[in-house]
Amino acid sequence: MYSHMMVGSNDLERSKGFYDALFEKSGHQDDKGRLTYGRRGAVFMVTSPIDGQPANHGNGCTIGFSFDSPEEVDAWHQRGVAAGGTAIEDPPGIRSNAFGQLYLAYLRDPDGNKLCGLYRPAK
């Protein structure tokens, strides 16, 4: 359904360091300074707001990234904290909801955007 997700940043160099560490690869930076990361056909981007106003996070918004195991989620979460992110909510672990049992970990990036690492066991 989605083609890409984009978040704003007030410091693209800081964001580049954070997301390069989080995704264990360098993001492509285009001629407008936007950072782009790809995984499994999905695109995640970071940009300075084009309206010139300060970037801020969307209250109630969460951007989720899929992983192949709880261990990958844990490693993602640890890299994010080590790179300047903030661990939020409960520690990484299993949570039950309408979709069944999910293994989740939550972070805020240095600009306050809420991120989630998710592993969904096969049924």
Buried (B, 14 or more C-beta within 10 A) or exposed (E): EEEEBEBBBBEBEBBBBBBBBBBEEEBEBEEEEBBBBBEEEEEBBBBBEEEEEEBEBEEEEEBEBBBEEBEBBBBBBBBBBEBBBEBEEEEBEEBEEEEEEBBBBBBBBBBBBBBBBBBBEEE
